[in-house]
Amino acid sequence: MLTHKHIRQKGKFSFMRFFQSLKEGDKVAVVQELSIPFPYSHRLQGRTGTVIARRGKSYEVEIKDLNKPKKYMIQPIHLKKIQQIK
């Protein structure tokens, strides 16, 4: 798990990830951006889930935790779209 950024990357983040748009049903992974506060536990880092809906600037993501689905409101900068293999 990442705990800090490289010295030359501190305070910087990708505008492309900040303004990305996701559709309902997209598979995403939670990848914490260290320069922006993350309101949830660090145990959520690396988990995968499905986008359910958009709520304001954030997305509602359903992530299974021991076969129990849980819903989280996560900003798009902390999400990374996963390409499904066909």
C-alpha positions in Angstrom: 0.0 0.0 0.0 1.2 3.5 -0.8 2.0 5.7 2.1 3.6 8.7 0.3 4.4 10.0 -3.1 7.7 10.5 -4.8 9.2 13.9 -3.9 8.6 15.4 -7.3 5.0 14.2 -7.5 3.9 15.7 -4.2 0.7 17.8 -4.5 0.1 16.8 -8.1 -2.8 14.8 -9.4 -4.1 13.8 -12.8 -6.8 16.0 -14.2 -7.8 13.2 -16.6 -8.7 10.9 -13.6 -10.3 13.9 -11.7 -12.7 14.6 -14.6 -13.3 11.0 -15.8 -16.8 9.9 -16.4 -18.0 6.4 -15.7 -21.2 4.6 -16.7 -23.5 2.4 -14.6 -22.2 -1.1 -14.6 -18.6 -0.2 -15.1 -16.1 -2.3 -13.1 -13.7 -0.1 -11.1 -10.8 -0.5 -8.6 -10.3 1.8 -5.6 -6.9 3.4 -6.0 -6.3 6.1 -3.4 -4.9 9.4 -4.6 -2.6 10.5 -1.8 -2.7 14.2 -2.5 -6.5 14.3 -1.9 -8.2 13.3 1.4 -9.7 9.8 1.3 -12.7 9.6 3.7 -12.7 5.8 4.1 -10.4 3.2 5.7 -7.2 2.3 3.9 -8.4 -1.3 3.8 -10.6 -0.2 0.8 -7.4 0.3 -1.3 -7.2 -2.2 -4.2 -10.8 -3.5 -3.8 -12.9 -3.8 -6.9 -16.6 -3.1 -7.4 -19.3 -1.9 -9.7 -20.6 1.6 -10.4 -24.3 1.8 -9.5 -25.0 5.5 -10.0 -23.6 9.0 -10.0 -24.5 11.2 -7.0 -23.3 14.8 -7.5 -19.6 14.8 -8.1 -19.1 11.3 -6.7 -20.1 7.8 -7.7 -21.9 5.2 -5.7 -19.8 2.0 -5.9 -20.9 -1.4 -4.6 -18.1 -3.5 -3.2 -18.5 -7.0 -1.7 -17.0 -7.5 1.7 -17.1 -11.2 2.7 -20.1 -11.8 0.3 -22.0 -8.9 1.8 -22.5 -6.0 -0.7 -21.7 -2.6 0.7 -22.2 0.8 -1.0 -19.6 3.6 -0.9 -19.7 7.2 -2.2 -16.3 7.7 -3.8 -14.9 10.6 -5.8 -13.8 9.7 -9.4 -10.1 10.5 -8.7 -9.9 7.5 -6.3 -11.4 5.2 -9.0 -9.7 3.4 -11.8 -11.7 1.7 -14.6 -11.0 -1.9 -15.2 -11.1 -3.3 -18.7 -12.9 -6.5 -18.9 -11.3 -9.3 -21.0 -13.7 -10.7 -23.6 
